[in-house]
Amino acid sequence: MATAIIGTGGIGSAIARRLASGGETLRLSSADTESARTLAAGIGRGAVVAVDNGEALRGADAVILALRFSVLKGVVAEIASSLTGKVVVVPSNPVGIDEHGDISRLLPEGLSSGEVVSRWLPAGARLALAFGTLSADLLESSSNRSPQPAVLFYATDDDCAGEEVERLIRTAAFEPMKVGGIEQSGRLEVGGDLHDLVVGPAEAASLIGGA
Ligand SMILES: NC(=O)c1ccc[n+]([C@@H]2O[C@H](COP(=O)([O-])OP(=O)(O)OC[C@H]3O[C@@H](n4cnc5c(N)ncnc54)[C@H](OP(=O)(O)O)[C@@H]3O)[C@@H](O)[C@H]2O)c1
């Protein structure tokens, strides 16, 4: 199985390293290919660099769009013709960062990244929101936790996407847990009650039920 990762910055790199250490074959692309090349060199044989975003999708079952929210719509439009039937995993939070490092929300309160991205995708694309609940550092440090694995929450309306994202989360050495459909994805984002939490399965299940 191969997974494409478009965007090899902070979170894309962390996801790639986690998946590669679980044995996943990766196809990487980034804006200027330099960061994708550096990442691939660090990973070794399990990762190849694609010449562009469209090429990254070739032969991949799933694509992870590890992109800032502000560029997501443009990249979705660029690769739309290749997304039908593909699992599309989005970790993006709907926030922007200005030159002073100040973070601001880019969507109205109550409207989630998942709900907006689902409108941008072509028919037949299988959307899941996942891998965006933890910072890149926390994602790397809380994988392979024992005796209880740490949970990564996800949201999807699509059963095939759910199966594939669960496989990817396990490959990354976490326990997957579905929070609900895309309408629940705001809980995973910055400001959501399930964001930035490192918890085991029992606590995760009670948090989901407690909302
Ligand atoms: N960083 C975290 O800890 C973290 C944690 C959870 C969720 N998130 C979310 O994940 C998203 C990405 O955050 P980040 O911190 O990883 O951002 P980042 O470090 O700025 O990385 C963004 C990546 O996107 C690539 N890119 C930009 N335009 C592109 C295009 N047109 N085609 C292909 N690649 C393109 C950049 O390529 P170049 O490398 O060539 O510039 C870069 O690799 C954000 O929405 C954020 O909210 C981040």
The ligand as a Gaussian input file, in Angstrom:
#p B3LYP/6-31G(d) Opt

LIG

0 1
 N        2.646000      21.756000      12.779000
 C        1.852000      21.186000      13.691000
 O        2.296000      20.885000      14.829000
 C        0.407000      20.871000      13.347000
 C       -0.294000      19.988000      14.190000
 C       -1.601000      19.655000      13.877000
 C       -2.200000      20.204000      12.748000
 N       -1.507000      21.079000      11.969000
 C       -2.184000      21.641000      10.805000
 O       -1.553000      21.102000       9.660000
 C       -1.521000      22.082000       8.613000
 C       -0.087000      22.225000       8.155000
 O        0.661000      22.780000       9.212000
 P        2.265000      22.756000       9.212000
 O        2.670000      23.301000      10.526000
 O        2.745000      21.427000       8.803000
 O        2.574000      23.816000       8.067000
 P        3.997000      24.087000       7.373000
 O        5.101000      23.649000       8.273000
 O        3.956000      25.477000       6.867000
 O        4.005000      23.077000       6.123000
 C        3.152000      23.287000       5.038000
 C        3.680000      22.439000       3.889000
 O        2.820000      22.683000       2.778000
 C        3.629000      22.746000       1.623000
 N        2.913000      23.476000       0.579000
 C        2.518000      24.766000       0.546000
 N        1.882000      25.036000      -0.613000
 C        1.873000      23.868000      -1.315000
 C        1.389000      23.493000      -2.578000
 N        0.748000      24.354000      -3.374000
 N        1.577000      22.219000      -3.003000
 C        2.232000      21.314000      -2.213000
 N        2.708000      21.619000      -0.997000
 C        2.533000      22.881000      -0.554000
 C        4.893000      23.441000       2.053000
 O        5.892000      23.159000       1.080000
 P        7.421000      23.671000       1.282000
 O        7.988000      22.770000       2.351000
 O        8.052000      23.443000      -0.036000
 O        7.326000      25.104000       1.717000
 C        5.099000      22.770000       3.413000
 O        5.806000      21.552000       3.228000
 C       -2.095000      23.371000       9.190000
 O       -3.426000      23.523000       8.782000
 C       -2.051000      23.143000      10.698000
 O       -3.138000      23.766000      11.355000
 C       -0.215000      21.414000      12.230000

